[in-house]
Amino acid sequence: MSATTDRSQPDDPLSETEFRERLRELPPSAKLVAKVLESETPLSQGQLADESLLPDRTVRYALNRLEDDDLVGSRYSFRDARKQVYFLNQ
Protein backbone atom coordinates (compact mmCIF):
# COMPACT_ATOMS: atom_id res chain seq x y z
CA MET A 1 0.00 0.00 0.00
CA SER A 2 1.59 3.21 -1.14
CA ALA A 3 0.75 6.51 0.50
CA THR A 4 1.27 8.34 -2.78
CA THR A 5 -0.95 6.11 -4.90
CA ASP A 6 -4.54 7.23 -5.33
CA ARG A 7 -6.70 4.29 -6.26
CA SER A 8 -9.91 6.24 -6.02
CA GLN A 9 -11.37 5.01 -9.30
CA PRO A 10 -10.72 1.57 -10.77
CA ASP A 11 -10.19 1.44 -14.54
CA ASP A 12 -12.94 -1.15 -15.01
CA PRO A 13 -15.46 -1.64 -12.21
CA LEU A 14 -15.80 -5.28 -11.24
CA SER A 15 -19.01 -7.18 -11.81
CA GLU A 16 -20.70 -8.58 -8.71
CA THR A 17 -19.71 -12.11 -9.74
CA GLU A 18 -16.06 -11.25 -10.35
CA PHE A 19 -15.89 -9.28 -7.09
CA ARG A 20 -17.25 -12.26 -5.13
CA GLU A 21 -14.93 -14.74 -6.89
CA ARG A 22 -11.85 -12.67 -6.00
CA LEU A 23 -13.09 -12.19 -2.44
CA ARG A 24 -13.72 -15.92 -2.01
CA GLU A 25 -9.96 -16.62 -2.29
CA LEU A 26 -8.97 -14.18 0.46
CA PRO A 27 -8.50 -14.82 4.20
CA PRO A 28 -11.40 -14.35 6.65
CA SER A 29 -10.02 -11.02 7.92
CA ALA A 30 -10.16 -9.55 4.41
CA LYS A 31 -13.72 -10.82 3.98
CA LEU A 32 -14.76 -9.20 7.26
CA VAL A 33 -13.16 -5.88 6.32
CA ALA A 34 -14.95 -6.00 2.95
CA LYS A 35 -18.24 -6.73 4.72
CA VAL A 36 -17.77 -3.71 7.01
CA LEU A 37 -17.01 -1.55 3.96
CA GLU A 38 -20.22 -2.81 2.33
CA SER A 39 -22.31 -1.22 5.05
CA GLU A 40 -20.23 1.86 5.86
CA THR A 41 -17.92 3.59 3.45
CA PRO A 42 -15.45 5.26 3.27
CA LEU A 43 -13.64 4.37 6.50
CA SER A 44 -10.12 4.89 7.79
CA GLN A 45 -7.98 2.02 8.97
CA GLY A 46 -8.70 2.91 12.59
CA GLN A 47 -12.43 3.06 11.98
CA LEU A 48 -12.26 -0.33 10.26
CA ALA A 49 -10.45 -1.77 13.28
CA ASP A 50 -13.13 -0.37 15.60
CA GLU A 51 -16.03 -1.63 13.48
CA SER A 52 -14.59 -5.09 12.78
CA LEU A 53 -13.10 -5.61 16.26
CA LEU A 54 -9.88 -6.74 14.57
CA PRO A 55 -6.40 -5.58 15.64
CA ASP A 56 -4.88 -2.71 13.61
CA ARG A 57 -2.20 -5.00 12.22
CA THR A 58 -4.79 -7.51 10.96
CA VAL A 59 -6.83 -4.73 9.34
CA ARG A 60 -3.69 -3.43 7.63
CA TYR A 61 -2.95 -6.95 6.31
CA ALA A 62 -6.55 -7.36 5.12
CA LEU A 63 -6.49 -3.99 3.34
CA ASN A 64 -3.22 -4.89 1.62
CA ARG A 65 -4.71 -8.16 0.38
CA LEU A 66 -7.89 -6.42 -0.80
CA GLU A 67 -5.88 -3.71 -2.58
CA ASP A 68 -3.63 -6.30 -4.25
CA ASP A 69 -6.75 -7.83 -5.81
CA ASP A 70 -8.22 -4.39 -6.69
CA LEU A 71 -11.23 -4.98 -4.47
CA VAL A 72 -10.64 -1.87 -2.36
CA GLY A 73 -9.64 1.64 -3.30
CA SER A 74 -8.30 4.45 -1.16
CA ARG A 75 -8.06 8.21 -1.14
CA TYR A 76 -7.01 10.88 1.32
CA SER A 77 -9.65 11.88 3.83
CA PHE A 78 -11.35 15.21 3.27
CA ARG A 79 -11.56 15.72 7.04
CA ASP A 80 -7.93 14.86 7.79
CA ALA A 81 -5.51 14.80 4.87
CA ARG A 82 -3.01 12.78 6.94
CA LYS A 83 -5.34 9.78 6.81
CA GLN A 84 -6.50 7.57 4.01
CA VAL A 85 -10.02 6.22 3.75
CA TYR A 86 -11.00 2.98 2.03
CA PHE A 87 -13.98 1.90 -0.03
CA LEU A 88 -15.02 -1.07 -2.17
CA ASN A 89 -14.32 -1.11 -5.92
CA GLN A 90 -17.70 -2.48 -6.92
Biopython code that builds the backbone (N, CA, C, O; Angstrom):
import numpy as np
from Bio.PDB.StructureBuilder import StructureBuilder

atoms = [
    (1, "MET", "N", (0.856, -1.167, 0.000)),
    (1, "MET", "CA", (0.000, 0.000, 0.000)),
    (1, "MET", "C", (0.902, 1.230, 0.000)),
    (1, "MET", "O", (1.702, 1.425, 0.916)),
    (2, "SER", "N", (0.772, 2.025, -0.995)),
    (2, "SER", "CA", (1.588, 3.208, -1.140)),
    (2, "SER", "C", (0.800, 4.442, -0.728)),
    (2, "SER", "O", (-0.360, 4.604, -1.106)),
    (3, "ALA", "N", (1.433, 5.301, 0.043)),
    (3, "ALA", "CA", (0.752, 6.505, 0.505)),
    (3, "ALA", "C", (0.567, 7.508, -0.624)),
    (3, "ALA", "O", (-0.287, 8.390, -0.535)),
    (4, "THR", "N", (1.367, 7.382, -1.698)),
    (4, "THR", "CA", (1.274, 8.339, -2.780)),
    (4, "THR", "C", (0.327, 7.885, -3.880)),
    (4, "THR", "O", (-0.043, 8.682, -4.742)),
    (5, "THR", "N", (-0.067, 6.625, -3.865)),
    (5, "THR", "CA", (-0.950, 6.111, -4.899)),
    (5, "THR", "C", (-2.395, 6.411, -4.557)),
    (5, "THR", "O", (-2.850, 6.137, -3.446)),
    (6, "ASP", "N", (-3.119, 6.980, -5.522)),
    (6, "ASP", "CA", (-4.539, 7.232, -5.327)),
    (6, "ASP", "C", (-5.306, 6.247, -6.184)),
    (6, "ASP", "O", (-5.324, 6.360, -7.409)),
    (7, "ARG", "N", (-5.935, 5.289, -5.546)),
    (7, "ARG", "CA", (-6.704, 4.287, -6.262)),
    (7, "ARG", "C", (-8.190, 4.591, -6.123)),
    (7, "ARG", "O", (-8.998, 3.696, -5.874)),
    (8, "SER", "N", (-8.533, 5.842, -6.286)),
    (8, "SER", "CA", (-9.906, 6.240, -6.022)),
    (8, "SER", "C", (-10.888, 5.700, -7.050)),
    (8, "SER", "O", (-12.047, 5.457, -6.711)),
    (9, "GLN", "N", (-10.469, 5.505, -8.280)),
    (9, "GLN", "CA", (-11.371, 5.009, -9.305)),
    (9, "GLN", "C", (-10.707, 3.863, -10.054)),
    (9, "GLN", "O", (-9.669, 4.065, -10.685)),
    (10, "PRO", "N", (-11.279, 2.666, -10.000)),
    (10, "PRO", "CA", (-10.717, 1.573, -10.771)),
    (10, "PRO", "C", (-10.933, 1.817, -12.265)),
    (10, "PRO", "O", (-11.886, 2.493, -12.656)),
    (11, "ASP", "N", (-10.046, 1.265, -13.096)),
    (11, "ASP", "CA", (-10.186, 1.436, -14.539)),
    (11, "ASP", "C", (-11.475, 0.802, -15.031)),
    (11, "ASP", "O", (-12.241, 1.434, -15.758)),
    (12, "ASP", "N", (-11.720, -0.439, -14.640)),
    (12, "ASP", "CA", (-12.941, -1.150, -15.005)),
    (12, "ASP", "C", (-13.605, -1.640, -13.733)),
    (12, "ASP", "O", (-13.038, -2.479, -13.033)),
    (13, "PRO", "N", (-14.787, -1.141, -13.414)),
    (13, "PRO", "CA", (-15.465, -1.639, -12.209)),
    (13, "PRO", "C", (-15.736, -3.137, -12.344)),
    (13, "PRO", "O", (-16.061, -3.628, -13.425)),
    (14, "LEU", "N", (-15.598, -3.840, -11.245)),
    (14, "LEU", "CA", (-15.802, -5.280, -11.244)),
    (14, "LEU", "C", (-17.282, -5.615, -11.214)),
    (14, "LEU", "O", (-18.079, -4.919, -10.584)),
    (15, "SER", "N", (-17.637, -6.684, -11.900)),
    (15, "SER", "CA", (-19.011, -7.176, -11.806)),
    (15, "SER", "C", (-19.180, -7.811, -10.431)),
    (15, "SER", "O", (-18.198, -8.155, -9.772)),
    (16, "GLU", "N", (-20.410, -7.961, -10.009)),
    (16, "GLU", "CA", (-20.697, -8.577, -8.711)),
    (16, "GLU", "C", (-20.108, -9.987, -8.635)),
    (16, "GLU", "O", (-19.557, -10.377, -7.605)),
    (17, "THR", "N", (-20.223, -10.741, -9.711)),
    (17, "THR", "CA", (-19.713, -12.114, -9.744)),
    (17, "THR", "C", (-18.198, -12.139, -9.628)),
    (17, "THR", "O", (-17.647, -12.917, -8.849)),
    (18, "GLU", "N", (-17.519, -11.292, -10.399)),
    (18, "GLU", "CA", (-16.056, -11.252, -10.351)),
    (18, "GLU", "C", (-15.573, -10.775, -8.980)),
    (18, "GLU", "O", (-14.599, -11.305, -8.445)),
    (19, "PHE", "N", (-16.251, -9.778, -8.414)),
    (19, "PHE", "CA", (-15.894, -9.279, -7.092)),
    (19, "PHE", "C", (-15.969, -10.411, -6.064)),
    (19, "PHE", "O", (-15.049, -10.592, -5.267)),
    (20, "ARG", "N", (-17.063, -11.165, -6.086)),
    (20, "ARG", "CA", (-17.250, -12.264, -5.133)),
    (20, "ARG", "C", (-16.255, -13.392, -5.357)),
    (20, "ARG", "O", (-15.795, -14.003, -4.392)),
    (21, "GLU", "N", (-15.912, -13.683, -6.602)),
    (21, "GLU", "CA", (-14.928, -14.736, -6.892)),
    (21, "GLU", "C", (-13.555, -14.363, -6.339)),
    (21, "GLU", "O", (-12.876, -15.200, -5.744)),
    (22, "ARG", "N", (-13.151, -13.122, -6.533)),
    (22, "ARG", "CA", (-11.852, -12.669, -6.002)),
    (22, "ARG", "C", (-11.875, -12.684, -4.476)),
    (22, "ARG", "O", (-10.903, -13.093, -3.840)),
    (23, "LEU", "N", (-12.970, -12.245, -3.899)),
    (23, "LEU", "CA", (-13.088, -12.187, -2.443)),
    (23, "LEU", "C", (-13.072, -13.579, -1.828)),
    (23, "LEU", "O", (-12.543, -13.764, -0.732)),
    (24, "ARG", "N", (-13.635, -14.543, -2.509)),
    (24, "ARG", "CA", (-13.715, -15.917, -2.009)),
    (24, "ARG", "C", (-12.328, -16.504, -1.709)),
    (24, "ARG", "O", (-12.196, -17.339, -0.814)),
    (25, "GLU", "N", (-11.310, -16.082, -2.437)),
    (25, "GLU", "CA", (-9.956, -16.624, -2.293)),
    (25, "GLU", "C", (-9.167, -15.967, -1.151)),
    (25, "GLU", "O", (-8.067, -16.416, -0.829)),
    (26, "LEU", "N", (-9.702, -14.940, -0.553)),
    (26, "LEU", "CA", (-8.969, -14.175, 0.464)),
    (26, "LEU", "C", (-9.218, -14.718, 1.872)),
    (26, "LEU", "O", (-10.186, -15.442, 2.101)),
    (27, "PRO", "N", (-8.332, -14.362, 2.817)),
    (27, "PRO", "CA", (-8.504, -14.820, 4.201)),
    (27, "PRO", "C", (-9.740, -14.209, 4.865)),
    (27, "PRO", "O", (-10.263, -13.195, 4.402)),
    (28, "PRO", "N", (-10.201, -14.830, 5.949)),
    (28, "PRO", "CA", (-11.399, -14.350, 6.653)),
    (28, "PRO", "C", (-11.317, -12.883, 7.087)),
    (28, "PRO", "O", (-12.325, -12.177, 7.061)),
    (29, "SER", "N", (-10.139, -12.423, 7.482)),
    (29, "SER", "CA", (-10.024, -11.022, 7.919)),
    (29, "SER", "C", (-10.330, -10.070, 6.768)),
    (29, "SER", "O", (-10.965, -9.035, 6.976)),
    (30, "ALA", "N", (-9.890, -10.403, 5.566)),
    (30, "ALA", "CA", (-10.165, -9.554, 4.407)),
    (30, "ALA", "C", (-11.657, -9.566, 4.071)),
    (30, "ALA", "O", (-12.220, -8.547, 3.672)),
    (31, "LYS", "N", (-12.284, -10.721, 4.236)),
    (31, "LYS", "CA", (-13.721, -10.821, 3.982)),
    (31, "LYS", "C", (-14.503, -9.977, 4.979)),
    (31, "LYS", "O", (-15.477, -9.320, 4.613)),
    (32, "LEU", "N", (-14.075, -9.995, 6.240)),
    (32, "LEU", "CA", (-14.761, -9.204, 7.264)),
    (32, "LEU", "C", (-14.598, -7.706, 6.989)),
    (32, "LEU", "O", (-15.560, -6.947, 7.101)),
    (33, "VAL", "N", (-13.393, -7.286, 6.634)),
    (33, "VAL", "CA", (-13.159, -5.877, 6.320)),
    (33, "VAL", "C", (-14.016, -5.457, 5.125)),
    (33, "VAL", "O", (-14.592, -4.369, 5.128)),
    (34, "ALA", "N", (-14.101, -6.307, 4.114)),
    (34, "ALA", "CA", (-14.949, -5.999, 2.951)),
    (34, "ALA", "C", (-16.410, -5.893, 3.357)),
    (34, "ALA", "O", (-17.128, -5.023, 2.864)),
    (35, "LYS", "N", (-16.855, -6.764, 4.246)),
    (35, "LYS", "CA", (-18.243, -6.731, 4.720)),
    (35, "LYS", "C", (-18.537, -5.424, 5.459)),
    (35, "LYS", "O", (-19.599, -4.828, 5.277)),
    (36, "VAL", "N", (-17.595, -4.985, 6.288)),
    (36, "VAL", "CA", (-17.769, -3.711, 7.009)),
    (36, "VAL", "C", (-17.843, -2.562, 6.006)),
    (36, "VAL", "O", (-18.651, -1.647, 6.166)),
    (37, "LEU", "N", (-16.996, -2.609, 4.966)),
    (37, "LEU", "CA", (-17.015, -1.546, 3.955)),
    (37, "LEU", "C", (-18.284, -1.579, 3.107)),
    (37, "LEU", "O", (-18.659, -0.567, 2.516)),
    (38, "GLU", "N", (-18.945, -2.728, 3.043)),
    (38, "GLU", "CA", (-20.223, -2.806, 2.329)),
    (38, "GLU", "C", (-21.284, -1.952, 2.998)),
    (38, "GLU", "O", (-22.103, -1.322, 2.328)),
    (39, "SER", "N", (-21.265, -1.936, 4.331)),
    (39, "SER", "CA", (-22.308, -1.222, 5.055)),
    (39, "SER", "C", (-21.940, 0.226, 5.359)),
    (39, "SER", "O", (-22.819, 1.086, 5.425)),
    (40, "GLU", "N", (-20.670, 0.499, 5.541)),
    (40, "GLU", "CA", (-20.228, 1.861, 5.856)),
    (40, "GLU", "C", (-19.002, 2.182, 5.027)),
    (40, "GLU", "O", (-18.007, 1.460, 5.085)),
    (41, "THR", "N", (-19.059, 3.236, 4.269)),
    (41, "THR", "CA", (-17.917, 3.589, 3.449)),
    (41, "THR", "C", (-17.887, 5.085, 3.218)),
    (41, "THR", "O", (-18.967, 5.673, 3.180)),
    (42, "PRO", "N", (-16.806, 5.733, 3.065)),
    (42, "PRO", "CA", (-15.445, 5.264, 3.269)),
    (42, "PRO", "C", (-15.059, 5.299, 4.745)),
    (42, "PRO", "O", (-15.605, 6.080, 5.524)),
    (43, "LEU", "N", (-14.115, 4.445, 5.113)),
    (43, "LEU", "CA", (-13.640, 4.370, 6.498)),
    (43, "LEU", "C", (-12.119, 4.363, 6.532)),
    (43, "LEU", "O", (-11.467, 3.853, 5.620)),
    (44, "SER", "N", (-11.564, 4.935, 7.596)),
    (44, "SER", "CA", (-10.119, 4.895, 7.788)),
    (44, "SER", "C", (-9.733, 3.538, 8.372)),
    (44, "SER", "O", (-10.591, 2.754, 8.779)),
    (45, "GLN", "N", (-8.455, 3.281, 8.406)),
    (45, "GLN", "CA", (-7.977, 2.019, 8.972)),
    (45, "GLN", "C", (-8.386, 1.881, 10.434)),
    (45, "GLN", "O", (-8.789, 0.799, 10.859)),
    (46, "GLY", "N", (-8.291, 2.939, 11.195)),
    (46, "GLY", "CA", (-8.699, 2.913, 12.592)),
    (46, "GLY", "C", (-10.190, 2.656, 12.760)),
    (46, "GLY", "O", (-10.602, 1.895, 13.635)),
    (47, "GLN", "N", (-10.986, 3.287, 11.926)),
    (47, "GLN", "CA", (-12.432, 3.059, 11.977)),
    (47, "GLN", "C", (-12.768, 1.618, 11.608)),
    (47, "GLN", "O", (-13.662, 1.014, 12.201)),
    (48, "LEU", "N", (-12.054, 1.068, 10.632)),
    (48, "LEU", "CA", (-12.264, -0.332, 10.257)),
    (48, "LEU", "C", (-11.912, -1.263, 11.412)),
    (48, "LEU", "O", (-12.608, -2.250, 11.650)),
    (49, "ALA", "N", (-10.839, -0.953, 12.128)),
    (49, "ALA", "CA", (-10.453, -1.769, 13.280)),
    (49, "ALA", "C", (-11.528, -1.703, 14.357)),
    (49, "ALA", "O", (-11.863, -2.723, 14.960)),
    (50, "ASP", "N", (-12.068, -0.519, 14.603)),
    (50, "ASP", "CA", (-13.129, -0.367, 15.602)),
    (50, "ASP", "C", (-14.393, -1.128, 15.210)),
    (50, "ASP", "O", (-14.990, -1.815, 16.038)),
    (51, "GLU", "N", (-14.796, -1.006, 13.952)),
    (51, "GLU", "CA", (-16.035, -1.629, 13.484)),
    (51, "GLU", "C", (-15.925, -3.160, 13.385)),
    (51, "GLU", "O", (-16.885, -3.876, 13.671)),
    (52, "SER", "N", (-14.760, -3.646, 12.980)),
    (52, "SER", "CA", (-14.592, -5.086, 12.777)),
    (52, "SER", "C", (-14.132, -5.816, 14.038)),
    (52, "SER", "O", (-14.194, -7.043, 14.108)),
    (53, "LEU", "N", (-13.670, -5.054, 15.034)),
    (53, "LEU", "CA", (-13.102, -5.612, 16.264)),
    (53, "LEU", "C", (-11.830, -6.413, 15.999)),
    (53, "LEU", "O", (-11.468, -7.289, 16.784)),
    (54, "LEU", "N", (-11.156, -6.112, 14.895)),
    (54, "LEU", "CA", (-9.878, -6.741, 14.569)),
    (54, "LEU", "C", (-8.733, -5.835, 15.005)),
    (54, "LEU", "O", (-8.902, -4.617, 15.060)),
    (55, "PRO", "N", (-7.571, -6.408, 15.317)),
    (55, "PRO", "CA", (-6.403, -5.576, 15.641)),
    (55, "PRO", "C", (-5.972, -4.739, 14.428)),
    (55, "PRO", "O", (-6.212, -5.130, 13.286)),
    (56, "ASP", "N", (-5.341, -3.595, 14.678)),
    (56, "ASP", "CA", (-4.881, -2.708, 13.607)),
    (56, "ASP", "C", (-4.010, -3.448, 12.599)),
    (56, "ASP", "O", (-4.153, -3.267, 11.389)),
    (57, "ARG", "N", (-3.126, -4.266, 13.096)),
    (57, "ARG", "CA", (-2.202, -4.999, 12.225)),
    (57, "ARG", "C", (-2.968, -5.939, 11.280)),
    (57, "ARG", "O", (-2.617, -6.056, 10.106)),
    (58, "THR", "N", (-3.989, -6.593, 11.780)),
    (58, "THR", "CA", (-4.795, -7.506, 10.964)),
    (58, "THR", "C", (-5.587, -6.730, 9.918)),
    (58, "THR", "O", (-5.723, -7.178, 8.779)),
    (59, "VAL", "N", (-6.104, -5.578, 10.297)),
    (59, "VAL", "CA", (-6.829, -4.734, 9.342)),
    (59, "VAL", "C", (-5.880, -4.265, 8.244)),
    (59, "VAL", "O", (-6.247, -4.265, 7.068)),
    (60, "ARG", "N", (-4.680, -3.869, 8.610)),
    (60, "ARG", "CA", (-3.686, -3.432, 7.628)),
    (60, "ARG", "C", (-3.369, -4.563, 6.643)),
    (60, "ARG", "O", (-3.282, -4.335, 5.437)),
    (61, "TYR", "N", (-3.197, -5.782, 7.167)),
    (61, "TYR", "CA", (-2.945, -6.950, 6.312)),
    (61, "TYR", "C", (-4.134, -7.192, 5.380)),
    (61, "TYR", "O", (-3.950, -7.425, 4.185)),
    (62, "ALA", "N", (-5.343, -7.136, 5.921)),
    (62, "ALA", "CA", (-6.549, -7.361, 5.122)),
    (62, "ALA", "C", (-6.671, -6.310, 4.018)),
    (62, "ALA", "O", (-6.993, -6.648, 2.879)),
    (63, "LEU", "N", (-6.418, -5.053, 4.339)),
    (63, "LEU", "CA", (-6.493, -3.989, 3.341)),
    (63, "LEU", "C", (-5.455, -4.196, 2.239)),
    (63, "LEU", "O", (-5.740, -3.979, 1.062)),
    (64, "ASN", "N", (-4.257, -4.616, 2.624)),
    (64, "ASN", "CA", (-3.222, -4.889, 1.621)),
    (64, "ASN", "C", (-3.661, -5.995, 0.681)),
    (64, "ASN", "O", (-3.477, -5.883, -0.531)),
    (65, "ARG", "N", (-4.237, -7.057, 1.215)),
    (65, "ARG", "CA", (-4.707, -8.163, 0.379)),
    (65, "ARG", "C", (-5.849, -7.706, -0.535)),
    (65, "ARG", "O", (-5.879, -8.060, -1.713)),
    (66, "LEU", "N", (-6.773, -6.933, -0.003)),
    (66, "LEU", "CA", (-7.885, -6.421, -0.802)),
    (66, "LEU", "C", (-7.403, -5.473, -1.896)),
    (66, "LEU", "O", (-7.909, -5.510, -3.017)),
    (67, "GLU", "N", (-6.428, -4.627, -1.576)),
    (67, "GLU", "CA", (-5.878, -3.708, -2.578)),
    (67, "GLU", "C", (-5.112, -4.459, -3.659)),
    (67, "GLU", "O", (-5.183, -4.098, -4.833)),
    (68, "ASP", "N", (-4.380, -5.502, -3.272)),
    (68, "ASP", "CA", (-3.634, -6.296, -4.251)),
    (68, "ASP", "C", (-4.560, -6.911, -5.293)),
    (68, "ASP", "O", (-4.173, -7.070, -6.451)),
    (69, "ASP", "N", (-5.767, -7.254, -4.893)),
    (69, "ASP", "CA", (-6.748, -7.831, -5.814)),
    (69, "ASP", "C", (-7.702, -6.786, -6.391)),
    (69, "ASP", "O", (-8.702, -7.137, -7.018)),
    (70, "ASP", "N", (-7.399, -5.514, -6.182)),
    (70, "ASP", "CA", (-8.216, -4.391, -6.687)),
    (70, "ASP", "C", (-9.666, -4.453, -6.234)),
    (70, "ASP", "O", (-10.570, -4.068, -6.976)),
    (71, "LEU", "N", (-9.887, -4.932, -5.029)),
    (71, "LEU", "CA", (-11.234, -4.981, -4.471)),
    (71, "LEU", "C", (-11.547, -3.749, -3.631)),
    (71, "LEU", "O", (-12.710, -3.437, -3.377)),
    (72, "VAL", "N", (-10.494, -3.052, -3.202)),
    (72, "VAL", "CA", (-10.645, -1.870, -2.355)),
    (72, "VAL", "C", (-9.816, -0.740, -2.946)),
    (72, "VAL", "O", (-8.708, -0.955, -3.437)),
    (73, "GLY", "N", (-10.363, 0.452, -2.893)),
    (73, "GLY", "CA", (-9.642, 1.645, -3.304)),
    (73, "GLY", "C", (-9.434, 2.546, -2.102)),
    (73, "GLY", "O", (-10.053, 2.357, -1.055)),
    (74, "SER", "N", (-8.558, 3.527, -2.259)),
    (74, "SER", "CA", (-8.301, 4.452, -1.158)),
    (74, "SER", "C", (-8.095, 5.858, -1.709)),
    (74, "SER", "O", (-7.751, 6.057, -2.874)),
    (75, "ARG", "N", (-8.318, 6.808, -0.836)),
    (75, "ARG", "CA", (-8.060, 8.213, -1.145)),
    (75, "ARG", "C", (-7.766, 8.899, 0.178)),
    (75, "ARG", "O", (-8.002, 8.334, 1.246)),
    (76, "TYR", "N", (-7.251, 10.115, 0.103)),
    (76, "TYR", "CA", (-7.013, 10.877, 1.319)),
    (76, "TYR", "C", (-8.341, 11.391, 1.857)),
    (76, "TYR", "O", (-9.241, 11.752, 1.099)),
    (77, "SER", "N", (-8.440, 11.415, 3.168)),
    (77, "SER", "CA", (-9.649, 11.877, 3.826)),
    (77, "SER", "C", (-9.833, 13.373, 3.620)),
    (77, "SER", "O", (-8.868, 14.136, 3.665)),
    (78, "PHE", "N", (-11.067, 13.785, 3.396)),
    (78, "PHE", "CA", (-11.355, 15.212, 3.271)),
    (78, "PHE", "C", (-11.284, 15.898, 4.633)),
    (78, "PHE", "O", (-10.966, 17.084, 4.719)),
    (79, "ARG", "N", (-11.578, 15.155, 5.687)),
    (79, "ARG", "CA", (-11.558, 15.724, 7.041)),
    (79, "ARG", "C", (-10.154, 15.836, 7.600)),
    (79, "ARG", "O", (-9.849, 16.785, 8.321)),
    (80, "ASP", "N", (-9.290, 14.875, 7.276)),
    (80, "ASP", "CA", (-7.925, 14.860, 7.793)),
    (80, "ASP", "C", (-7.018, 14.311, 6.699)),
    (80, "ASP", "O", (-6.954, 13.100, 6.487)),
    (81, "ALA", "N", (-6.328, 15.191, 6.018)),
    (81, "ALA", "CA", (-5.512, 14.797, 4.867)),
    (81, "ALA", "C", (-4.337, 13.901, 5.236)),
    (81, "ALA", "O", (-3.662, 13.385, 4.346)),
    (82, "ARG", "N", (-4.078, 13.704, 6.522)),
    (82, "ARG", "CA", (-3.015, 12.781, 6.940)),
    (82, "ARG", "C", (-3.474, 11.336, 6.879)),
    (82, "ARG", "O", (-2.656, 10.418, 6.914)),
    (83, "LYS", "N", (-4.784, 11.132, 6.787)),
    (83, "LYS", "CA", (-5.338, 9.776, 6.811)),
    (83, "LYS", "C", (-5.895, 9.389, 5.448)),
    (83, "LYS", "O", (-6.329, 10.229, 4.660)),
    (84, "GLN", "N", (-5.863, 8.094, 5.207)),
    (84, "GLN", "CA", (-6.499, 7.566, 4.011)),
    (84, "GLN", "C", (-7.794, 6.887, 4.413)),
    (84, "GLN", "O", (-7.903, 6.337, 5.509)),
    (85, "VAL", "N", (-8.764, 6.928, 3.533)),
    (85, "VAL", "CA", (-10.019, 6.215, 3.752)),
    (85, "VAL", "C", (-10.172, 5.191, 2.628)),
    (85, "VAL", "O", (-9.657, 5.376, 1.525)),
    (86, "TYR", "N", (-10.882, 4.120, 2.928)),
    (86, "TYR", "CA", (-10.996, 2.975, 2.034)),
    (86, "TYR", "C", (-12.441, 2.736, 1.661)),
    (86, "TYR", "O", (-13.351, 3.035, 2.434)),
    (87, "PHE", "N", (-12.651, 2.195, 0.472)),
    (87, "PHE", "CA", (-13.983, 1.902, -0.035)),
    (87, "PHE", "C", (-13.869, 0.730, -1.004)),
    (87, "PHE", "O", (-12.786, 0.434, -1.509)),
    (88, "LEU", "N", (-14.991, 0.067, -1.256)),
    (88, "LEU", "CA", (-15.015, -1.071, -2.173)),
    (88, "LEU", "C", (-15.012, -0.613, -3.618)),
    (88, "LEU", "O", (-15.622, 0.401, -3.956)),
    (89, "ASN", "N", (-14.324, -1.360, -4.472)),
    (89, "ASN", "CA", (-14.317, -1.107, -5.918)),
    (89, "ASN", "C", (-15.357, -1.999, -6.569)),
    (89, "ASN", "O", (-15.016, -2.972, -7.241)),
    (90, "GLN", "N", (-16.596, -1.676, -6.374)),
    (90, "GLN", "CA", (-17.695, -2.480, -6.917)),
    (90, "GLN", "C", (-18.523, -1.678, -7.851)),
    (90, "GLN", "O", (-19.496, -2.188, -8.407)),
]
sb = StructureBuilder()
sb.init_structure("model")
sb.init_model(0)
sb.init_chain("A")
sb.init_seg("    ")
for serial, (resi, resn, name, xyz) in enumerate(atoms, 1):
    if name == "N":
        sb.init_residue(resn, " ", resi, " ")
    sb.init_atom(name, np.array(xyz, "f"), 0.0, 1.0, " ", f" {name:<3s}", serial, name[0])
structure = sb.get_structure()
